[in-house]
Amino acid sequence: MLTKLSTPYRGLSKEIWILALITFINRAGAMVVPFLSLYLTKYLHFSLGQVGWIMSFYGLGSILGVYMGGKLTDKIGYYKIMYVSMFLTGVAFLVIQFIYSFYILCLSVFILTAIADAFRPALWVALSAYSKEENRTRSVTLIRLAINLGFSMGPALGGFIIAGLSYQGLFWVDGITTLIAAVMILKFLHLKPFHKERSDNPVEKKLSPYRDKQFLLFWSGMFLIGFTFMQYFSTLPLYYNEVMHLTEKDIGWLLSLNGLLVFLTEMPIVHHMEKYSFNKLNIVILGTFLIALSFFVLLISPWIGMAVIGMVLMSFGEIFGFPFSNSYAMERAKKGNQGAYMALYSMSFSVAHILGPNSGMQLVERYGYDFTWYVMGSLLLLSGIIFLLLRSFTEEK
């Protein structure tokens, strides 16, 4: 039994496991983010409008971070960017707790996120260096498992810390755990060069992702997924509370179902898919349609059972869509600068973070929840059509 359970994890390099552990420590410590809006309103007494602006600066910093992280990764390498980003992020979390001015806090959150998200493209390039072609998607999945497990534990730990140490305790714990992760990079990870595939065509080798039409088409599909996915952390909790009359505790358990399903089933599913060499875009298309269904089922009835079904559909949509979309982006990156490609891929979620929650709130306020779910489901269907179109271009070649 144990042998069968361990099969999907076989063949992954030691460095990938260390990278996953570092990512888990960092994500489990990232408990400020889920409580940021509560901290800003209850502790610093900012208005909802001011909180909205601060969250916008959070998203803008993310865009700058992944863009500069990709550029710098291509110039000076993933290893230095990972360490410096992690170290400075830890310091920034320790400092930002002492900032109370609205305008300075906007700037500080922008800088903090820019530094922190520079880590993301460097992480995916490091993953390419430490993994093999045949187990790259599983390596991506292991990192995602670490992220999901960390995010599942973070809010729970954050709640205990707030109760015992106040909101400022979050910044101390987050800063210290991030610094520990930075030290672990220096202590346990060693620089391993990434060997780009040779190409007889020098133009293809240096292709920019911003000139790669197929990659830009892929990016637009991923942006639509990210835009709608953000509703699960903004408008949907409000829907659960206002329409389904669920308590915060009930909502917490419902959201934790996502993390549990991803943690338990993603790696075996990805291992099975990899073994039979399914087309990555086909799997992404399947995942996209499952997430679309997760919104459409909410239109049937405001019953908690529909919320559970929707969460299960969304979770499996995430399981099918996200690892293989990441793997597709990494393979496409062989055509040019890897850091720039992975930065642009990460940027699809950063832009979605700025536009998704605010747009969803506006739609709910003006037209109601049902109309909003129609819009989100339709956008996901459009995303699926984009991937189908992209697949047809790929098959023509």
Buried (B, 14 or more C-beta within 10 A) or exposed (E): EEEEEEEBBEEBBEBBBBBBBBBBBBBBBBBBBBBBBEBBBEBBEBEEEBBBBBBBBBBBBBBBBBBBBBBBBBEEBBBBBBBBBBBBBBBBBBBBBEBEEBEEBBEBBBBBBBBBBBBBBBBBBBBBBBBEEEBBBBBBBBBBBBBBBBBBBBBBBBBEBBEEEEBBBBBBBBBBBBBBBBBBBEEBBEEEEEEBEEBEEEEEBEBEBEEBEBBEBBBBBBBBBBBBBBBBBBBBBBBBBEBBEBEEEBBBEBBBBBBBBBBEEBBBBBBEBBEEEBBBBBBBBBBBBBBBBBBBBBBEEBEBEBBEBBBBBBBBBBBBBBBBBBBBBBBBBBBBBBBBBBBBBBBBBBBBBBBBBBBBBEBBEEEEBBEBBBBBBBBBBBBBEBBBEBBEEEEEE
